[in-house]
Amino acid sequence: MPENQNIEWKESWRDEYLKWICGFANAKGGSIFIGKNDAGDVVGLKDSKKLLEDIPNKVKNILGILVDVNLHHTVKGEFIEIVVEAQPFPVNYKGQYHYRSGSTKQELTGLALDKFMLQRKGKHWDSVPVPHVSVSDLKQDTFNFFKKKAIKAQRIEPDSLTDTDEQLIENLQLTESHYLKKAAILLFHPNPDKFVTGAYIKIGYFESDIDLKFQDEVHGNIFEQIEKTSDLLFTKYIKSSISYDGLNRVEKYEYPREAIREALLNAVSHKDYSSGVPIQISVYNDKLIFWNDGHLPEDLTIEDLSVKHPSRPFNPDIANALFRSGYIESWGRGTLKMINECIQFGIPQPKYFYDMGGFWVEFRKDIFTIEYFKSIGLNERQIQAMKYVKANGKITNSEYQSNFSVARNTASRDLMELVEKGLLKSSESKGAGSYYEL
């Protein structure tokens, strides 16, 4: 059994391992085995009986919690198992707060400690009160905008139009002990950057990962950012093809509007605003990426985003206001909506990624266009071969030779170029049974 999120091995006891117990208590709990080496093999203990008494007392006196300490006997010797339960309150080791993450222990400091303490108190960053700001400092136009959208979405009553700004803020639960919450600042203040570093959106158009052609920054409160960013994306960054239905002009963009808007709303509502880093939208010739410094709930995986899942917004107060205004749903369907919109639009499903650097969603446009294939240097045979694979699922070397009247070496060279460009992949089988697919 290897070391992991819940298991730690130590050959002998040292009092500094109280920090590891503290880390387990502040995370999901776990077990520390004393008398095992790094491979998990028993090496035995000489002072096991003394440790059975000393460890529980030291844990109680220094950490203020109780742990189970069990002695195990094997043919290789004895070892001790310290079972630590996750605690609902913050546990500190001599004023230090430690946390188990993966198979390592971290001391929490700065913003990480602030977030941890808020979570243990059942609070979120967006609910923290802000002094020296009043409702009169907020933007009247945004209040009016919110009311109209919320009434149209039938999520507040029509007579709310006559509510004062103070009543609206109270009804949205955006106050704490007579102070405005940070969520109120981000949602309604004309200049939230003044209070929250990085509370804006960056958009850039890239020829490659290192070749930025042009960019924009979108500032203002969250409602303004959503509207301005959506307009910029579909007027400046995302191309559209134009056709006519009779006398009516029809524009079809490279990506479905609703999917892109949903990705934007997810980034805004789930961003970790304490990081000080703006939301970043990167537009390429063949893809579009939304990135934000966000976090998945601990019991939610990337795979869960492709099926119906619980809705647990990182910023509940911000999400509530966006829900009341009709921007978002409250049932965890945003990622599913993006997938379905892309399928109906005829482009690949979006891909979701998450690591300690943040969360991002990647859209790929429909690459099966002659313009795109020519832009990446495909010859006419390769273009037709790609259409053949899309229609038939795969192509063999012999089919390529037959379809385009070329020698085997030419077919092999053309197909390998398609593999190298990331358009096709070769099957695992070799020889007569081999083939190429998307």
N, C-alpha and C positions, 0 to 999 in steps of 0.2 A: 504493500500500500504506500504510494508515494506521498510526499508532503504536498499539501494543497491548501485551499481556503480554510479548511477546518482541522488540519493536522500539522503538528510540529514535533520533530524528534530532537532530543538533546541527550548526550552521553552521560552528563552528570548535572547536578543542580547548582545553579548560581542564583543569588538573590536578584540579579538583573533580569531574570526570566519573569519576574513579576510584571515587567513591561509587556511581555508577550501575553500574559493572562489578561492584562488591561486591554490589549488590542483585540483579543477574542471577545471580551465582554462588551466592547463598544461596537463590534461588528455582528456577526451571526453566531457567535459562540464557536466552540471547538474543543479539541483535546491536545494536551501536550504530554508526550511520552518521555519520561526520564529514565535513561538506561538503554537507549537505542542509538545507533550511529546514523550517519546521513543516508545509509542505504536501507534503514529500517530494521537492521539486524540487532538482536538483543546482545548487549555487551555486559549487562549485569550492574548491580549497585552494591556497595559495601555498607552504606549507612541507611538502608531503606526504612528500617523501623523508626529512626530518628526523623527522617524526612516526612513520614506519615503523620507525625505530630507537628513538626515545624512549619511545613508548607501551608496547611489550612489556617494556622494562627497568623502567619505573616500576611497571607492574602486578606484575611479579615481585618487585621490591624492597619495595614497600609492602603489597601484598595477599598475596604469597606464592603466586601461582598463575600458570599460563601461559595465554595467549590467542593466538588466530590473528589477525593483522592483515594485511588484504589491501587492495591498492591497485587501484582501478578507474578506467578511462579512458573518458570519454564526450565527445561533441561540445560539451557545456556545460562541461566541465572535469573535474577529478579528484575522487574522494571515497574515503574510507577506510572499510572495514568491519571492526569489531572483533567477533569471534565469541567469545562467552563460554559455556563449558560449565557446567552445574549441578555444584556440588561436593558430595561426600558429607560434608564436614566444615564447620564454621562458618568463614566468611571475615570478617575485620574490617578496617576502614579506620582505622588509627591508634586502635584501641580501640573504634571505633563499629561496630555491626552494622546493615547496611542490607539491605532486602528489597524485591524488586519485586512489587507487587501491582496487578493490572490494568495501567494505563498510568502508574502513579505509583510513586515510590520512597519508602519509609518507613524512618525510623530506628527500630530495635527497642529498646524500653526496658521496664523493669518486668516485668509479667506476660507481655507478648508476647515479650520476650527470654528469659524463663525457659522458656516453652513451646517456643520455637525451639531452644534449647540442648538441652532434653530430647529433642526429636525427632531432632536430629542425633546424639545418643548412642544412638538406638534405644530410648528410654524414653518412658513416658507419665506424665502427672501423677499418676495413681492408684497408680503404683509407687514414688513417692518415699517414702523411709523417714521415720518420725516418732520423734524421741527422747523419752525420759521417759514412755513408755506401754508397759505390759506386757499379756500375755494375761489376767492376773488382773483388769485394769481393764475388760475387755470383759463383755458381758451374758450370763450363763449361760442365761437363758430363750431368747435368740436362737440360741445354739449348739444347744440342744435342738430348737427350731423348725426350724432348718436341716436337722439330721440327719433328722428325721422326713419332711420334704418331699423331701429328696434320695433317701432310701431308697424312698419311695413312687413317685418318678419313675424309679427304677431307674438312678440315675446315680452312686450310691456303693453299696458292698456293705453288706448288713445288719449285718455284724460291726463296721462303723464306729461303731455306737452305743456301743461300749465304748472308742472312741478318746478320749484326753484332748483338752482344748481346744487344747493346744499342738500335738498331732499333727494335728488338723483344720486349724489355721492353716497348718502346714507343707505339708500335702497340697494345700491350696488355693493354695500358693505366694504367701502374703501376708506374707512376711518378706523382708528385705533386710539382709544383714550383721548379723544378730541384732536388727534393729529391725523393728517392725511397719510395714507400708506404709500409706499414706493410705487405700487401699481397705479394709483391715481395720478402720480407725477408722469409716469410713462405713457399713460393713456390720454391725459387731457392737458398737460402743461405745454405751452408753446415752445419751450426749449429744454427738454428733459436731459440733454447733454450736460447741462449745468449741474445736475445732481447725480447723474449716472454716466460714468465714463464708457465710451463705446456704444452708446444707445442709438446706433444708426445702422444703415445698410450700405454696403459697398457692392457695386456691380462693375464687372470688367469683361471686356471682350478680348480673348486670347487667340492668337494664331497657333501658339504652342504653349506649353506650361511655363516657359520663360519669356515668351514674346507677347507682352500686353500691348494692345493696339490703342484702346481708349477705355475710359472708366468714368463712373459717376458715383457721388455719395448722396444718399437720401437721408435728410435730417427731419426733425419735427417729432410730434408725438406718434404713437403707434398707429392710430387711425390714418394719419397723414402719410406715414411711411408705407402702409399697405397700398393706398390708392396711388401714390406717386410712383412706387416701385412697379406696380402692375402696369401702369401707363407707359413707363419707360421701357419695360421689357418688350411690350408689344408694339411700340412705335419706333424704337431705336435698335434693339438688340435681336429680336426674333423676326426672321424674314417671313413673308407671306407670298403665296402665289395667287394670281388674280385670274378669274374666269368670269364668264357671263352666263346667267340663266335668263335668256331672253334679253330684256333691257336692264336686268338687275345685275349689278356688280357683286361678285362673290369672292371673298378673301379667305384663303385657307392657310393658317399659320403652320409652322414646322412642328409645333407641339400643341396639345389640347389646352385651351385657356383654363378650364376648370382644374386640371391636374396641376398646372403651374401655380395657379392661385392657391390651391390647397397646400402645396409645398411651402409657399411663402407664409401662409397662415400658421403652418406647423412650426416653421423656424421662429416666427415672432412669439408664439405662445409658449414654446418649450425651451427657449434660449435661457442659458444661465447668465443673467445680466450682471451678476457680481464679478464675472471674469474680466470685464473691461474691453472685450474684443467684439467688434461689430459682426453682424451677419454678413456673409460673403457669398455672392452669386457670381459664378464663373461661366461665361458663355463661350463655347467653341464652335467650330464649323459643324461638328457632328454630335455635340453633346452639350448638356446644360446641367450645372451642379449647384445645389443649395447646400451651404455649410453653416453650421452654427455651433457654438460652444455649449452643447446640450448634453443631457444624460438620460439614459434609459433607466427606468425603475429596475431595482436589483433583480426582481424575479421575472423580468421581461427580456426576451431575446430578439435578435434581428428577425429570426424565422417567424416569431409571433406577429410581426407587423404585416405579414401576408395573409393573415386570417383574422377573424373577429377577435378583438381583445379588449380588456377593460380600459377605460379612459382615466388616466392618472396624470393630469397636466403638471408640469414642473412649476408653473406659476398659476395656481388656481384662481387668484383674484383677477389676473389679466384674462385668463381663459373664460371666466364667467362673464366679463364685460363683452368679450368678442362673441360669446354665445348669445347673449341678450341682444346684441346688435345684428344677429343673423349671419355673422361671418363663418362661424364654425358649428359643428355638431358636438354633442357631449357624450357620444357613445363609442369613441375609439375607432371611428370609421374613416378617418382622414387618409390613412395609408391605403386602405382598401379602395377608397374612391379614386386615388391616383392611379392605382393598378387598373381598375376597370375603365377609367377614362382613356388610358393609353391603349388598352386592348381594342376598345371601340374605335379609336382614332387610327389604328393600324400601325402603331409603332411598338418597339419592345417595351416590356414592363419595366418600370423604374427599379433601380437597385438601391438598397439601403445599406449603409455602412456605419459602424460605430466602434470607436476605440477611445482611449483616454484623451485623445486630441479633439474629440467632439463627434458630432453626428452629421451625416450628409446623405443626400439623396441625389442620384444621378439619372437623368433622362437621356435616352439616345433617340435621335430622330430616325425616320425611315431612310435607310441608306440605299434602298433599292430604287435609285433614280439614276438616269444616265448622266445627269450633271455631276452627281457626287462621284460616280465611278470614274468619269473622265478627269475629275479634279485630283484624284489620287493616282492617276497614270495607268489605268487599265486599258488594254487594247480591246478591239471590238469582240474578239473571241471570248476574252475573259468576262466582258460585260454580258454577253449572251449566256455564258456558262453560269454566271450568278443568277440570272433569271431562271435558268433551267433548274438549278438547285432549289430555288425558292418554290418552284412549282412541283418538283418531284421529290424533294427531301434530301437527295444526295446525287453524286455523279461519280462514276468510275473513270479510270484512265482510258479504258477502251471506249467508253461512251464519248469521252472528250475527243478522242481520235476520230471516231465515226461521225460525230456531229459536225466537226469543223475541218475534216479532211486533212489532218496533220499527222506527222510522224509521232511515235511514242515519246521521243526525247523532247519534242516541242510541247506535247501535252503535259509531260512531267514538269517541264520548266514553268509553264503557265500556271499549273496548279500549285506548285511550290511558292510562286510569287503571291498567290491568293492566300496561302497559309501564312506567309511571312507578314502580309499586310493585316492579318487578324480577321480576315473575312471568312475563311474556311478552316476546318481542322480535319486532319486525316484520321481514319478509323484505327483502332488498335490492331485489327487483323492485318496481315501482310499477304502479299502475293495476289492470287486471282480474286480473293474475297475482299480486298481492300477498297475503300471508297472515301469520298470527301463529303463533308456536310457542313452546314452553317455553324 
